[in-house]
Amino acid sequence: MQESGVAVQRFYVADTASEALEAAKRLNAKEIVLKAQILAGGRGKGVFDSGLKGGVHLTKDPAVVGELANKMLGFNLTTKQTPKDGVKVKTVMVAEALDISRETYFAILMDRSCNGPVMVGSPQGGMDIEEVAASTPELIFKEVIDIFEGVQDDQALRMATNLGFKGPLQKQAADQIKRLYDLFLKVDATQVEVNPLGETPEGQVVCFDAKINFDDNAEFRQKAVFAMDDMTESDPTEMQAAKWDLKYIGLDGNIACFVNGAGLAMATCDIIDLHGGKPANFLDLGGGVQERQVYEAFKLLTADPKVEAILVNIFGGIVNCAIIANGITKACRELELKVPLVVRLEGEKMLSVHMHTLADLAFLTLLATAVLDLTFMLTGGCLH
């Protein structure tokens, strides 16, 4: 944001207490804010396993920055958005603290219904925007951006006015809005959310906190951005799944789901839950899946100690069922599957499986009857 001319606080990032102390001295500010850097919200109300309460602290004494950093770095911070054991803090931000006289909310995001980017703003910043939208929808303002023309001067000024900026601050806010849109395009963002976009008693419009989402499909031209991704905070299973272009999210149930298509995957999780079961994961194979990906997906599922059964639910539209079946037989042979497996394949080339052994033939029989098995299981035996 700083590189794009967006007004932010002066800051440094440190990964040792001595670096944090030196950064505080270099800032030479009246007041300093120290923030633990983790990929989770609610840091201010979080708790460290060092005993320190709060992942965000204010102080006017640079020496205190070093003491606080000592209790943050290397310790786990637990917030309402982290796992139960928290996330280890490896870096802290040391920034100049600025007073905020008024807070607003501003965001630019991609909106499918508008076929492009939209600006969303509210004079009620610094709080949950969903709550504002629910309780006072009249305080939510939208401006559709022409993707070819960009943010126009009158649009930026109108949004600044709706955010409640007045006098010289109005033009300053409009300029920040245009700079944020330039950033949005520059980094291939799908969302740039600033909360709060505030004004200071000295008459400055400053971006005090922000969240940016990036388009995964733009990774090839945003290498510098994606290189900053801290994979140490990501789930190892999800990282392994991503290597094979599989969409995996771990859940807390015991029935593993092996499905193609995000919609069908969600529906499969729902129907398991509807009938009293609990899904162990969300797994979307995608449309271009190959046998090796099927095999790797089974390795992921069987490595989860919570899994007590695997449900395969494939609709062969753009996915060839023969590829899925061959991948499953390979996995069953090589991974020595120990848990029950229920399979439903329906669609293209359902029975075009290369059979080399009697085991393959037996498994093909399972595939041919799996639709009835699954229907019988999920309808409680009421077959029609």
C-alpha positions, 0 to 999 in steps of 0.5 A: 500500500505504501508503494502505491501511495496509500497513506499508512502509518510509518512502520518496521517489521522485526523478528527479534526483540532487539530489532523491535527495540531498534525500530521503536527508537528509529521511529522516534514517535510520541506513541508506538503500537506493537502488533503480532503478525499472524494470519488471523483476526481478533489479535487485540483480544488474544492471549499468548502462552507466555501469559501476555494478554493482547496481540496489539499493545500501545506504549510511549516508552521504546524500552517497553517495546523490547520487553513486549516483543520478548513475550510475543516472539516465539510464543503461540497467540490464540484468538477466536480465529486461530486453532485451539493451540494458537499460532506461533508469532515469528514477526511483529510490526512496530508502527507509529501510533496515530490518533483517530478522530473518526473511522469509516469503512471502504472496500473494493471487491469483485462483484459477479452481479455487476460484472466487475469491481464495485466500491463499498463504503460506510461512515460507520467504520471500525466495526463488523460491516455485516452488522452495519449492513444488517442493522442500518443498511442505509449507511452502506453505499455502493459505486459500480466501477467501469472496468474499462474506464476505472474510478472516475473523479466524480465517483471518488468524490461522491464516495468520500462525501458518503463516508462523511469526509468534509472540506479539505479531507474530502478531496484527500479521501477521494485521492486515497480511493483512487490510489486504492483502486490503482493498487487493486488492479496492480496486484490482481486483487479480488478484494481490498478492504480498509477498516478503518479508513480514518481521519486524524485530528491533524487532518490526515486520511489514513488507512489504519488496517486492511485486508487484501485478497489476491486472485490465485489465477494471477500467481504467474504474474504476481510472483513477488506477492505470492512469495510472501505467503507464509506457508508455515501457518497453513494446514500441512494436508491442505498444502499437500493437496494443493500440490496436486491441484486438489481443493481440500479442507479438513473438518472434524467428522469421521466420514471422508468425502471424495467428490468432483465439483465444489457444489457436489462436494458441499451437497455431499457434506450436507447430506451426510450431516442430514442423515446423522453423519459427520464429514471429515473433510471437503475434497473437490477433485476438479474437472481435469483430474488424472489417476495420479491425483486420485491416488494422492487424494486417497493417500491424504484421506487415509492418513487422517486418523479420524477417518472411519469410512470413505464415501466416493461420489462422482458425477462423470460430466467433464470427469471420466469415471474410468480414470477415477475407477482406475485411480481408486483400484490402484490406491486400494491395492497399494495403500492397503485400505483398512476402512470401509469404502462406498463408491458412486460413479455415474456418467461418462464411461462408468464401466470402461475400466481396464481389468487386469486381475480378479481383484479389479473385477471384484472392485468393478462389481462394487462400482456397478452396485455402489449407486444402489448401496449408497441410495440404500444407506442414505434413504434408510433402506427405502429404495424405489 
